[in-house]
Amino acid sequence: MSPDVPSLQSSALPPAQPKYVLRGHTAQVHAVRFLRCNSRLLTGDANGWVILWDVPIKRPVAVWRAHAQTILGVGVWGEVEEKVITHGRDNKLHIWQIRHEDETDLSKVLPIEETTADRKAPWLLHSLDVNALNFCSFAMCRIPDSDHSHEQSILIAVPGVNDGAITITSLPSQSRFAAIPPLKDINTGMLMALRLHQTSTSLTVLAGYESGHVALFRQPSSGQLWKPSYVAKTHAQPVLSLDLAPGLGAFFSSSADAIIARHSLDASTEPVLLRTKHAGQQSLVVRLDERVFATAGWDGRVRVCGTKGGMTELAVLKWHKEGCFAVAFADILDQGEQVDNDQVVAKKDDEAEIATKALTVSRRREANSAKTHWLAAGSKDGKVSLWDIY
């Protein structure tokens, strides 16, 4: 075990339990994502419903049906993450505006609650027609050096029309940025997982395929075709998830088989394989500090592993009785990003003093939540568990 990463579990301690369980979905949860300095959690389910949760108080602040079919993925966009991206199997990718001040007017009636009232949804800013014949979620990255006087630009990658092809679109212009063809001379089957990573000089595209192959593409020079700089078949079953650890010069892949693989971003070393004996790692996410990653397993377990060496298993989080399909880490925030507990409203009279005390309690709650190292897991049972880990 890595000496600088403590284990959550010990033979002398009882099994870890979630700090909270969010109950609101009636269908399996396929996507989870923290945003706004960990003050919000976005969850999406197999019936197309999306819930935006207030993490400090564990209550919904926005509930709407974003798609007619399964939510494949969710994301955020904007300097203060005021735009939400949803991708569904209805062949649509939507961008919604949800500013903090908008939450007051949006529906908070959960899918599990019966209602005949209209559910007010966020304002729909953009909508793209995309190919969603498989279960591959979109990938996104921000374009550096954008003109900050205008809306920040991003790149969105989705599966192309042909098996194994990738389409990359720039938003908000909705212009085609790149079309990456299927791998040559390899029958990869469908595209199953995507990731984008943008540096100041180039774009890296990671792809995982139905065949068990993974591929890495670097942005070519102007006028040149996209060709893979790295291709490996490390899985016997379809790749289900990919994530990057740029600081380690690595990326990770998980699959319907029991293997987790760590690959070198510069293709300088052979991939390292962790044979977990647990088939079906649906979602793999690396934490922001790149010390650990977590996987969501079909066996209902969430596993936390170290990113270095042999990828030692550090904890097994067991609570869900059915399979887990999505995991997300809260961001590791700098002190300056956390809520300031000392900022209070000046006391002018008794009423203001009461309001100030309430505000102080609220700010402390938000600050405590913001600095908590949350791990969220979405399951087939429709529940989302929140774990406080190291």
C-alpha positions in Angstrom: 0.0 0.0 0.0 1.2 3.5 -0.8 2.6 5.1 2.4 1.1 8.5 1.6 -2.5 7.2 1.0 -4.2 5.8 4.0 -6.7 2.9 3.7 -10.3 3.6 4.4 -10.7 0.1 5.8 -9.0 -2.0 8.4 -9.7 -5.4 9.9 -10.2 -3.6 13.2 -12.8 -1.2 11.9 -16.4 -1.8 10.8 -17.2 -1.5 7.1 -17.4 2.1 5.8 -20.8 3.6 5.4 -22.0 6.5 3.2 -22.4 9.8 4.9 -25.7 10.4 3.0 -27.9 8.7 0.5 -29.8 10.9 -2.0 -33.2 9.4 -2.9 -35.0 11.0 -5.8 -34.6 9.0 -9.0 -37.0 6.1 -10.0 -34.5 4.7 -12.6 -30.9 3.7 -12.5 -28.4 6.5 -12.2 -26.0 6.7 -15.1 -24.2 10.1 -14.5 -23.0 12.1 -11.5 -20.9 15.3 -11.5 -19.9 17.8 -8.8 -19.9 21.5 -9.7 -19.6 25.0 -8.3 -16.9 24.3 -5.7 -18.7 21.1 -4.6 -21.8 23.0 -3.6 -23.9 21.2 -6.2 -24.2 17.6 -7.5 -25.7 16.8 -10.9 -27.3 13.4 -11.4 -29.0 11.8 -14.5 -31.0 8.6 -14.8 -32.2 6.1 -17.4 -35.5 7.8 -17.8 -33.9 11.1 -18.9 -34.4 12.9 -15.6 -31.7 15.3 -14.2 -31.5 16.5 -10.6 -29.3 19.3 -9.4 -28.7 18.8 -5.7 -27.7 21.3 -3.1 -24.9 19.3 -1.5 -24.6 21.1 1.9 -28.4 20.6 2.7 -28.9 17.4 0.5 -32.0 18.8 -1.2 -32.9 19.3 -4.9 -32.7 22.8 -6.3 -33.6 21.9 -9.9 -35.4 18.9 -11.4 -36.3 18.4 -15.0 -36.6 15.8 -17.7 -33.7 16.7 -20.0 -34.1 13.8 -22.5 -36.7 11.3 -23.7 -34.3 8.4 -23.1 -31.3 7.5 -21.0 -28.9 10.1 -19.8 -25.5 9.1 -21.0 -23.5 11.9 -19.5 -23.5 15.3 -17.9 -21.1 18.1 -17.7 -20.6 21.8 -16.9 -19.5 24.8 -18.9 -18.6 28.4 -18.0 -16.3 30.3 -15.6 -18.8 29.8 -12.8 -20.2 26.6 -14.2 -23.6 28.2 -14.9 -24.3 26.0 -17.9 -25.1 22.3 -17.7 -24.5 19.8 -20.5 -26.7 16.7 -20.9 -26.3 13.9 -23.4 -29.1 11.4 -24.0 -29.8 8.3 -26.1 -32.5 10.3 -27.9 -29.6 11.6 -30.2 -29.6 15.0 -28.5 -27.0 16.9 -26.6 -28.4 19.9 -24.7 -26.8 22.9 -23.0 -28.9 24.5 -20.2 -28.5 27.7 -18.3 -28.7 27.3 -14.6 -27.4 30.4 -12.8 -27.6 30.5 -9.0 -30.4 33.0 -9.2 -32.3 30.8 -11.6 -32.7 28.0 -9.0 -35.5 29.8 -7.1 -37.9 29.5 -10.0 -37.1 26.0 -11.2 -39.0 22.8 -10.3 -37.9 20.9 -7.2 -40.4 18.1 -7.5 -38.4 14.8 -7.6 -39.2 12.0 -10.1 -40.3 9.8 -7.2 -43.0 12.4 -6.3 -46.4 12.4 -8.0 -47.4 15.7 -9.4 -49.7 17.1 -12.0 -48.1 20.5 -11.9 -45.9 21.8 -14.7 -42.2 21.3 -14.0 -40.3 24.4 -15.0 -37.1 23.5 -16.7 -33.9 25.6 -17.2 -33.5 27.7 -20.3 -32.2 25.7 -23.2 -29.3 27.5 -24.8 -28.0 25.1 -27.4 -29.1 21.7 -28.8 -27.0 19.4 -31.0 -28.2 16.4 -33.0 -25.7 13.7 -32.3 -25.2 9.9 -32.8 -26.3 8.0 -29.7 -26.8 4.5 -31.1 -24.4 3.1 -28.4 -23.8 4.0 -24.8 -20.8 6.3 -25.3 -21.1 9.6 -23.5 -19.7 12.8 -24.8 -16.3 14.2 -23.8 -15.5 17.9 -23.5 -12.6 20.3 -22.9 -12.1 24.0 -22.7 -10.3 25.8 -25.5 -7.4 27.8 -23.9 -6.7 31.4 -24.6 -10.3 32.1 -25.4 -11.4 35.8 -25.6 -12.8 36.3 -22.1 -14.9 39.2 -23.3 -17.1 36.6 -25.0 -18.5 33.2 -24.1 -15.8 30.7 -23.4 -15.4 28.1 -26.2 -15.3 24.4 -25.6 -14.9 21.2 -27.7 -17.4 18.4 -27.6 -16.5 14.9 -28.9 -19.2 12.3 -29.7 -19.3 9.1 -31.7 -19.5 9.6 -35.5 -22.0 8.0 -37.8 -19.6 5.1 -38.8 -18.5 2.6 -36.1 -15.4 3.8 -34.4 -15.5 7.3 -35.9 -15.3 10.5 -33.7 -16.8 13.9 -34.4 -15.5 17.0 -32.5 -17.6 20.2 -32.5 -16.8 23.6 -31.2 -19.3 25.4 -29.0 -20.9 28.0 -29.0 -20.2 28.3 -32.7 -21.4 24.7 -33.4 -18.8 24.4 -36.1 -17.0 21.1 -37.0 -13.6 21.0 -35.4 -12.5 17.5 -36.5 -13.6 14.2 -37.8 -11.5 11.3 -36.7 -11.9 8.2 -38.8 -12.1 4.6 -37.5 -8.9 2.8 -36.8 -7.4 1.4 -40.0 -7.3 -2.4 -40.5 -8.8 -3.0 -37.0 -12.4 -4.1 -36.5 -13.0 -2.1 -33.3 -16.8 -2.2 -33.3 -18.6 0.7 -31.7 -17.0 3.5 -29.8 -17.6 3.0 -26.1 -15.7 5.8 -24.2 -14.1 9.1 -25.0 -11.9 11.7 -23.3 -10.4 15.0 -24.4 -7.3 16.8 -23.0 -6.3 20.2 -24.3 -2.9 21.8 -23.6 -1.6 25.2 -24.8 -0.2 23.5 -27.9 -2.3 20.5 -28.8 -5.4 18.4 -28.3 -5.2 14.8 -27.1 -8.2 12.5 -27.9 -8.6 9.1 -26.1 -10.9 6.5 -27.4 -12.1 3.1 -26.1 -13.8 0.6 -28.3 -16.1 -2.4 -28.2 -13.3 -4.7 -29.3 -11.3 -3.9 -26.1 -8.8 -1.6 -27.9 -7.8 1.9 -26.7 -6.3 4.5 -28.9 -4.6 7.9 -28.4 -4.7 10.6 -31.1 -2.7 13.9 -31.2 -4.0 16.9 -33.0 -2.1 16.8 -36.4 -0.6 19.8 -38.2 -3.0 21.8 -40.4 -4.2 19.9 -43.3 -3.0 16.5 -42.0 -5.2 13.5 -41.2 -5.8 12.4 -37.7 -3.9 9.2 -37.0 -3.4 7.3 -33.7 -0.1 7.6 -32.0 -0.9 4.7 -29.7 -3.2 1.7 -30.0 -3.4 -1.2 -27.5 -5.7 -4.1 -26.8 -5.6 -4.5 -23.1 -9.1 -5.7 -22.6 -10.9 -8.8 -23.6 -14.3 -7.1 -23.4 -15.6 -3.7 -24.4 -14.0 -0.7 -22.9 -16.4 1.1 -20.6 -14.5 4.1 -19.2 -11.4 6.2 -19.6 -9.8 8.9 -17.6 -6.6 11.0 -17.6 -3.9 11.8 -15.1 -1.9 14.3 -17.1 0.4 15.1 -14.1 1.4 11.4 -14.1 1.7 11.2 -17.8 -0.9 8.5 -17.8 -4.4 7.5 -18.6 -6.6 4.6 -17.3 -9.1 2.3 -18.9 -11.7 0.0 -17.4 -13.9 -2.6 -19.1 -16.6 -5.2 -18.9 -13.8 -7.6 -18.0 -12.0 -7.6 -14.7 -8.9 -5.6 -15.9 -8.0 -2.0 -15.2 -5.1 -0.7 -17.3 -2.8 2.3 -16.9 -1.3 3.6 -20.2 1.5 6.0 -20.8 0.4 9.2 -22.5 3.7 9.3 -24.5 3.5 5.6 -25.3 7.0 5.2 -23.8 6.2 2.2 -21.6 4.0 -0.9 -21.8 0.6 -0.6 -20.1 0.3 -1.8 -16.5 -2.6 -4.2 -15.9 -4.5 -4.7 -12.7 -6.5 -7.9 -12.7 -9.2 -7.1 -10.2 -11.2 -10.4 -10.3 -14.4 -8.2 -10.4 -15.8 -8.0 -13.9 -17.7 -4.9 -15.1 -16.1 -1.6 -14.0 -18.6 0.8 -15.5 -17.1 4.1 -14.6 -13.5 5.1 -13.7 -12.6 8.5 -12.4 -9.3 10.0 -11.3 -9.4 12.5 -8.5 -8.1 16.0 -9.2 -4.9 15.4 -7.1 -4.2 12.3 -9.2 -3.4 10.2 -6.0 -6.4 7.9 -6.3 -9.0 6.7 -8.7 -12.4 5.1 -8.2 -14.5 2.6 -10.1 -18.2 1.8 -10.1 -18.7 -1.9 -10.3 -21.6 -4.0 -11.6 -21.3 -6.0 -8.3 -22.5 -2.9 -6.4 -19.1 -2.0 -5.0 -17.2 1.2 -5.4 -13.4 0.6 -5.3 -10.8 3.2 -4.6 -7.2 2.5 -5.8 -3.9 4.2 -5.9 -2.8 5.6 -9.2 0.9 4.6 -8.9 2.8 1.3 -8.9 0.5 -1.7 -9.0 -2.6 0.4 -8.5 -3.2 -1.0 -5.0 -6.8 -1.4 -3.9 -7.2 0.9 -0.9 -10.9 0.6 -0.1 -14.1 -1.2 -1.1 -17.2 0.8 -0.5 -20.2 -1.6 -0.1 -23.7 -0.3 0.4 -25.7 -0.6 -2.8 -27.5 -3.9 -3.3 -27.5 -3.5 -7.1 -24.8 -2.5 -9.7 -23.1 0.9 -9.6 -22.9 2.7 -12.9 -21.3 6.1 -12.2 -18.8 7.7 -9.8 -17.5 11.3 -9.3 -15.0 12.9 -6.9 -15.5 16.3 -5.5 -12.8 18.8 -6.5 -9.9 19.3 -4.2 -10.1 23.0 -3.5 -7.5 25.5 -2.7 -8.1 27.6 0.5 -8.9 30.6 -1.6 -11.7 28.7 -3.4 -13.5 27.6 -0.3 -16.3 29.5 1.3 -15.1 32.3 3.6 -16.6 31.5 7.1 -15.7 35.0 8.5 -17.6 37.0 5.9 -20.8 38.0 7.6 -23.4 40.7 7.3 -23.0 43.7 9.6 -25.3 43.7 12.6 -27.6 46.8 12.6 -30.5 45.6 14.8 -31.9 42.4 16.3 -33.4 41.3 13.0 -30.2 41.8 11.2 -28.3 39.9 13.9 -30.7 36.9 13.5 -30.2 37.0 9.7 -26.4 37.2 10.2 -26.4 34.2 12.5 -28.4 32.2 9.9 -26.1 33.3 7.2 -23.0 32.4 9.3 -24.5 28.9 9.9 -25.2 28.5 6.2 -21.7 29.6 5.2 -20.1 27.2 7.7 -22.2 24.4 6.3 -21.2 25.3 2.8 -17.5 25.6 3.8 -17.5 22.3 5.5 -19.2 20.7 2.5 -16.8 22.4 0.0 -13.7 21.0 1.7 -15.1 17.5 2.2 -13.5 14.9 -0.1 -16.8 13.6 -1.4 -17.1 10.6 -3.5 -20.6 10.1 -5.1 -21.8 6.8 -6.6 -24.9 6.3 -8.7 -26.6 2.9 -8.8 -29.1 0.8 -10.6 -31.3 1.1 -7.5 -31.9 4.8 -8.3 -30.0 6.0 -5.3 -26.8 8.1 -5.0 -24.5 7.5 -2.1 -22.1 10.2 -0.8 -18.9 9.0 0.9 -16.4 11.1 2.8 -13.0 9.8 2.0 -9.4 10.9 2.7 
